[in-house]
Amino acid sequence: MKINKFNEIFNFKKSKKTESLVFKSKIEECAHDVIEFLKSNNIYTWNQFMSGTRYDFFVISQIIDKYCDNVQEVNQVKYLMKLEMGEKEELEELLKEYEEKEEYEKCSEIKKKLDSL
């Protein structure tokens, strides 16, 4: 993977806002920055990302780990990346997965994304 605009996209400084605001914005910022980084390196879909080399996946995982403090945050970043980068079939599978888990808020977000495709 060719690395373009790494320093321009990623900023690892911690925010000093209130805890609830930091959690939401930090997660969204991380997902957005990783997606932009992937796009600048010609990776536009979740499937392209997952079919990349182990090194590509390792690099992105390390970036996500720098932003996140725990496993829940990592899972939320991956969910947001799947939501943004997923194609119709991938989103339908993701919807089934979250329906089984009874996470209806995420199901609603996925349905909105599917409707916009």
C-alpha positions as CSV (number, residue, x, y, z in Angstrom):
1,M,0.0,0.0,0.0
2,K,1.3,3.4,-0.9
3,I,1.0,5.8,2.0
4,N,-0.3,9.2,1.0
5,K,-1.0,12.2,3.2
6,F,-0.4,10.3,6.5
7,N,0.7,13.3,8.5
8,E,-2.1,15.5,7.1
9,I,-4.9,13.1,8.0
10,F,-3.9,11.8,11.4
11,N,-3.6,13.9,14.5
12,F,-3.2,11.8,17.7
13,K,-3.6,14.6,20.2
14,K,-6.1,13.8,23.0
15,S,-9.0,16.1,23.5
16,K,-9.8,17.6,26.9
17,K,-13.6,17.9,26.4
18,T,-16.1,16.2,28.7
19,E,-15.9,12.5,28.7
20,S,-19.2,11.8,26.8
21,L,-18.4,14.2,24.1
22,V,-14.8,12.9,23.7
23,F,-16.0,9.3,23.3
24,K,-18.4,10.0,20.5
25,S,-16.3,12.5,18.6
26,K,-13.0,10.6,19.0
27,I,-14.6,7.5,17.6
28,E,-16.2,9.3,14.7
29,E,-13.0,11.2,14.0
30,C,-10.9,8.0,14.0
31,A,-13.3,6.3,11.6
32,H,-13.4,9.3,9.3
33,D,-9.6,9.7,9.3
34,V,-9.0,6.1,8.6
35,I,-11.5,6.1,5.7
36,E,-9.9,9.2,4.2
37,F,-6.5,7.6,4.5
38,L,-7.7,4.5,2.8
39,K,-9.4,6.5,0.0
40,S,-6.2,8.5,-0.5
41,N,-4.5,5.1,-1.1
42,N,-7.2,3.9,-3.5
43,I,-9.1,1.7,-1.1
44,Y,-12.8,2.6,-1.4
45,T,-14.8,-0.4,-0.1
46,W,-14.7,-2.6,3.0
47,N,-14.2,-5.6,0.8
48,Q,-11.1,-4.0,-0.8
49,F,-9.7,-3.2,2.7
50,M,-10.3,-6.8,3.9
51,S,-8.7,-8.3,0.9
52,G,-5.6,-6.3,1.2
53,T,-2.3,-7.6,2.6
54,R,-1.7,-8.5,6.2
55,Y,0.6,-5.6,6.4
56,D,-2.1,-3.1,5.3
57,F,-4.5,-4.5,7.8
58,F,-1.8,-4.3,10.5
59,V,-1.0,-0.7,9.8
60,I,-4.7,0.3,9.9
61,S,-5.1,-1.7,13.2
62,Q,-2.2,0.2,14.7
63,I,-3.7,3.5,13.7
64,I,-7.0,2.6,15.2
65,D,-5.3,1.4,18.4
66,K,-3.7,4.9,18.8
67,Y,-7.1,6.5,18.9
68,C,-9.0,4.0,21.0
69,D,-8.7,3.2,24.7
70,N,-10.6,-0.1,24.8
71,V,-12.1,-2.9,22.7
72,Q,-15.6,-1.2,22.6
73,E,-14.1,1.8,21.0
74,V,-12.2,-0.3,18.4
75,N,-15.4,-2.2,17.6
76,Q,-17.3,1.0,17.2
77,V,-14.7,2.4,14.8
78,K,-14.9,-0.8,12.7
79,Y,-18.7,-0.6,12.7
80,L,-18.5,3.0,11.4
81,M,-16.0,2.0,8.8
82,K,-18.2,-0.9,7.6
83,L,-21.2,1.4,7.5
84,E,-19.4,4.0,5.4
85,M,-17.4,1.7,3.2
86,G,-19.8,-1.2,2.9
87,E,-21.5,-2.1,-0.4
88,K,-25.1,-3.2,-0.5
89,E,-24.5,-6.9,0.1
90,E,-22.1,-6.2,2.9
91,L,-24.5,-3.8,4.6
92,E,-27.4,-6.4,4.3
93,E,-25.2,-9.0,6.1
94,L,-24.3,-6.4,8.7
95,L,-28.0,-5.6,9.2
96,K,-28.8,-9.3,9.8
97,E,-25.9,-9.5,12.3
98,Y,-27.1,-6.6,14.4
99,E,-30.7,-7.7,14.2
100,E,-29.6,-11.0,15.8
101,K,-27.7,-9.0,18.5
102,E,-30.9,-6.9,18.9
103,E,-28.9,-3.6,18.5
104,Y,-31.7,-1.7,16.9
105,E,-30.1,1.7,16.9
106,K,-27.4,0.3,14.7
107,C,-30.0,-1.5,12.6
108,S,-31.7,1.9,12.0
109,E,-28.4,3.5,10.9
110,I,-27.7,0.6,8.5
111,K,-31.2,0.7,7.0
112,K,-30.8,4.5,6.4
113,K,-27.5,3.8,4.6
114,L,-29.1,1.1,2.5
115,D,-32.0,3.4,1.6
116,S,-29.5,6.0,0.4
117,L,-27.8,3.6,-1.9
